[in-house]
Amino acid sequence: MPTISFDFRYIADRNEFYRQFAAKCQLGEEFGANLDALWDVLTGELALPLEIRLLHLHQHTHSAQFAAIIATLEEAVEELDGSLQLTLS
């Protein structure tokens, strides 16, 4: 299963997460960098199956700012019934 990893030691804020998400998923400039755009990509544009790994999130000084992104990722995991996996480490 292909894996995309995000290392939160190098992600300062939500904008940086979205920038890295767009780059790693090879999305164009039309990616909206918001929760709706994230949902659309997760549930309709990514080649599945796929694992998304979030590394060192628990060590981030301001990890709470990513709560809505994590919730969206978790909801997509449920929606896609196993085709998308999320690992937090």
C-alpha positions as CSV (number, residue, x, y, z in Angstrom):
1,M,0.0,0.0,0.0
2,P,1.4,3.4,-0.9
3,T,2.1,5.8,2.0
4,I,2.3,9.5,2.3
5,S,4.0,10.8,5.4
6,F,3.8,14.2,7.1
7,D,6.4,15.0,9.7
8,F,5.0,17.6,12.1
9,R,8.5,18.6,13.2
10,Y,8.5,20.5,9.9
11,I,4.9,21.7,9.7
12,A,4.4,24.9,11.6
13,D,0.7,25.5,11.0
14,R,-2.3,24.5,8.9
15,N,-1.2,26.4,5.9
16,E,2.1,24.5,5.8
17,F,0.2,21.2,6.2
18,Y,-2.0,22.1,3.2
19,R,1.0,23.1,1.2
20,Q,2.8,19.8,1.9
21,F,-0.5,17.9,1.3
22,A,-0.9,19.5,-2.2
23,A,2.7,18.9,-3.1
24,K,2.8,15.3,-1.9
25,C,-0.5,14.5,-3.6
26,Q,0.6,16.3,-6.8
27,L,-2.4,18.7,-6.7
28,G,-2.5,21.7,-8.8
29,E,-3.1,25.3,-7.8
30,E,-6.8,24.7,-7.8
31,F,-6.5,22.9,-4.5
32,G,-8.4,25.1,-2.1
33,A,-6.3,24.5,1.1
34,N,-9.3,24.1,3.4
35,L,-11.3,21.3,4.9
36,D,-13.8,21.0,2.0
37,A,-11.0,20.7,-0.5
38,L,-9.2,18.2,1.7
39,W,-12.4,16.1,1.9
40,D,-12.9,16.2,-1.8
41,V,-9.3,15.1,-2.5
42,L,-9.4,12.3,0.1
43,T,-12.7,10.9,-1.1
44,G,-12.5,11.4,-4.8
45,E,-9.1,12.2,-6.2
46,L,-6.5,10.1,-4.5
47,A,-5.5,6.7,-5.9
48,L,-6.5,4.2,-3.3
49,P,-5.6,2.2,-1.3
50,L,-3.4,4.7,0.6
51,E,-2.0,5.1,4.0
52,I,-1.4,8.6,5.4
53,R,1.1,8.8,8.3
54,L,1.2,11.7,10.7
55,L,4.6,11.7,12.4
56,H,5.4,13.6,15.6
57,L,2.0,15.3,15.8
58,H,1.8,14.7,19.5
59,Q,5.1,16.6,20.0
60,H,3.9,19.7,18.1
61,T,3.6,22.7,20.3
62,H,0.3,23.8,18.8
63,S,-1.1,20.4,17.8
64,A,-4.7,21.5,18.7
65,Q,-4.7,23.7,15.6
66,F,-4.8,20.5,13.5
67,A,-7.8,19.0,15.2
68,A,-10.2,19.7,12.4
69,I,-7.8,18.3,9.8
70,I,-7.4,15.1,11.8
71,A,-11.1,14.8,12.2
72,T,-11.6,15.2,8.4
73,L,-8.9,12.5,7.8
74,E,-10.6,10.2,10.3
75,E,-14.0,10.7,8.7
76,A,-12.6,9.9,5.3
77,V,-11.1,6.7,6.7
78,E,-14.6,5.7,7.8
79,E,-16.2,6.8,4.6
80,L,-13.7,4.8,2.4
81,D,-14.2,1.6,4.4
82,G,-10.5,0.5,4.7
83,S,-9.2,1.9,1.4
84,L,-7.6,4.8,3.3
85,Q,-5.6,4.2,6.4
86,L,-4.5,6.8,8.9
87,T,-1.5,6.3,11.3
88,L,-0.5,8.7,14.0
89,S,2.9,8.2,15.5
